């Protein structure tokens, strides 16, 4: 607690419930398989269903197509909002 404010660490998952539209089959058969710990640069472009990543700063960019076929045909559904009620009745704080 800093001063009169209670600081809470928040992430993207605290505001939206994102649907996993990735294809496990595509990820398992991608060569080289992308691991988050190995990625040093990442690029996603609006309107495209692929990403580009690098495993070395001076290395080439690798294109990864990981979205499932069902979602490519039907489109990605919007994420659901998560409404958090931050008021604690016992403590009387937000």
C-alpha positions, 0 to 999 in steps of 0.5 A: 500500500502506497499512501492511501492507494492500494496498487494492484497489478493488472494484465490484459486478461483482467479487461477482456476474455480472449478466445483462443483461435490458434490451431494446435496442429499448425503450431506443432507443424511450424518449422521452426516452432515458435517459443515465446522465450526465443522471440526477440521481435514481433510484428502483427499487422491489422487485417492479416491473420499471420504474424512475423517474428525474429529469434535474433535481432539481426536474423530474418523474420519468420512468418507464422500462420497459426489461426485455425481454419474455422476462424479463418472461414467464419471470422474472429468473434469479438472478445467478451468484456469482463466487468470487475466490481472493485468495491470491497464492502468490508474495507469500504474502498474501491 
